[in-house]
């Protein structure tokens, strides 16, 4: 099986079975404009999202008094919703041969949902807004990833996804920085998040989200995916069975890993539990996103040269070590340092895994593949976050195993997933 930037030979799809050309674009000196536009869109969207996402667990836990099991439930339901939508959105973009419209609808819906967080004063209200926001994410993610994959030649695919992840995380850095500044101005010296500060951040987050939608509408170009064929009777199917066995194996491994990869909200709560103030938590997340941003592009380019699987394995090793460290952390500064290393895990794996998906399927099926890929990860997030919350604080009369338990569980699952990646995808 090939893994470095070329489509593997797929015995299920011979030349006779698929009478259309799926040759990757010829190498170009410059990146396609779509890659830069989508990087800018993700940059602005993440400014908006990260202003809020790191404060939501603190708002729920400190302001509303919600338990960690309920926080895990909220995050799990939100991501599950996005996941189910991704399956249909990705396949629909393949069948239509049009991806931009779905991306615009998805980004637009998430932008419309954000202002309602200002009024949410119960955990069910937060859940409803998160549900709507994740529907938007579910609609846009697979078509957007397929646009990125279709806009890059195979020898630049890792670079394209790495650059996109860098823009995404740079936006996260800026968003956290803005939120930190607003917290510092509005509640200096306060260790707990206040309702007024939270609502101020919500209002500020609306601006970059709106700009992102406008740039997407005006700047992105559609990538033609209609199969080239002389047969008027050709019928292409876009479903699970039509995707390659290698893709099936990779997705199975990703599901196993994700079951131990609960919401990052638990890292934030671990930092607070170890003594970090709200401002220090925001500083910790700034450090995390800075590392993630700086390493994403070179990591993506490296995957074009040395292979996707090697970088994914390296990233999962870093993840296991970080989670073991979080389980045993005794002080707040240790959590901060581990969060920085956590950024290296993201940089090594996030863009690389998506580039690997494009290596495993032909272009005409990439929307479908990304739909299943993103959906599987999101669906696995529900039990992962529930497991983490229950391991930490228990359920009902059971008091749980304490803050270290979800991180020990995550480290074990990462090691198992790495072993299976080596065994199943040779």
Residue, then its C-alpha position, 0 to 999 in steps of 0.5 A: x500500500x502506498x502512503x506518500x502523496x499518491x493514490x494507492x492501487x485499489x483492487x475494487x476500482x479497476x480502469x474498467x470499473x471507473x471509466x473516468x480520469x482521476x489523475x492528480x493535477x500536475x505539480x504547480x509552482x504556486x498553490x491554488x487560490x482556493x487554498x489561500x482563501x479557505x485558509x483565510x476563512x478558517x483563520x477568521x472562523x477560528x478567531x470567532x470560535x476560539x474566543x468562545x470555546x475555551x470559555x464555555x466549559x468555564x461558563x458552564x462549570x463556574x457560572x452555571x454550576x454544571x457537572x463535568x458529566x453534563x459538560x461531556x454530554x453537551x460536547x458529545x451531542x454537539x459533535x455527534x450532530x455534526x458527524x451525522x450531517x457530515x455523512x450526507x453533506x459529503x456524499x451530496x457534494x460528490x453527487x452534485x459535483x458542487x461543493x462551495x454552496x454547501x460550504x457557504x451554507x454551513x459557515x453561514x448557519x454557524x455564524x447565525x447561531x453564535x449570537x444566541x450564546x449571549x442569551x443562553x443562561x441554562x445548560x440546555x440553552x447552551x446545548x441548543x446553540x452548540x447543536x445549531x452551530x455543529x449542524x453548520x460545521x457538519x454541512x461545511x466540513x466535508x465539502x471544504x476538505x474536498x475543495x482543499x484536496x481537489x485544489x492541490x496536486x498530490x505532491x503538495x497535498x500535505x502542504x495544503x492541509x498543513x497550511x490550512x491547519x496553520x491558518x486555522x490555529x493562527x486564528x485560534x491564537x488570535x481569538x484566545x488573545x482577544x478573549x484574554x485581553x477582554x478578560x484582563x480589562x473586564x475582571x482583573x484579579x478575579x479567578x472565576x469567569x463572570x457572566x458579563x465578561x462571557x457575554x462581552x466575548x460572545x458579542x465580539x466573536x460575531x465580527x470575524x465569523x461574519x467576515x469569514x462567510x463574506x470572504x468564502x462567498x467572494x473568493x472561493x472557486x468551485x472545483x469541477x468533480x464531474x467524472x469524464x466518461x463517454x458512457x451515458x449509462x455510467x452510474x457512480x455510487x457514493x457509499x461506504x462499500x464503494x470506498x477502499x479497504x485501506x480507507x475502511x481500516x484507517x477509519x477503524x483505527x481513527x475511531x479507536x483512537x478518538x474513543x480515548x480523545x475526549x473534548x479538550x474542555x477536560x484539559x482546561x478543567x484539569x488546569x483549573x483543578x491544578x490551580x490556574x486562574x481564568x487568565x492563566x488558562x487563556x495563556x495556556x491555550x495561547x501557548x498550545x495554539x502557538x505551537x500548533x500554528x508554528x508546526x502545522x505547515x512544516x509537519x504537513x510538508x514533511x508528510x509529503x516527503x516521509x509519509x503520512x503514517x509515520x507522522x500520525x504515529x509520531x503524533x499519537x506517541x506525543x499524545x500518549x505522553x502528554x495524557x500520561x503527564x496530565x494524569x500525573x501532573x502535580x502543579x499548574x505549570x506542569x499542565x501548562x507545559x503539557x498543553x504546549x506539547x499537546x499542540x505538537x500532537x495536533x500539528x503532526x496529525x490533524x492535517x496529515x490525517x486528512x491528507x492521508x484520506x485523499x491518498x486512499x480514495x479517488x477524487x470523485x469520492x473524496x466528499x463521501x470519504x471526508x464525510x465518513x471520516x469526519x462523521x466517525x470522529x465526531x460520533x466517537x467524541x460522544x462516548x469519549x466525552x461521556x466516558x471522560x466525564x464519568x471517569x472524572x466525577x462519576x455518575x449517580x452514587x458513584x464518585x468516579x476515579x478522579x481527574x487523572x482517570x480520563x487521561x490515563x484512559x486516553x493514553x492507553x487508547x492512543x497506544x492501542x490505536x498506534x499498534x493497529x495502524x502499524x498492523x492494519x495499514x502496511 
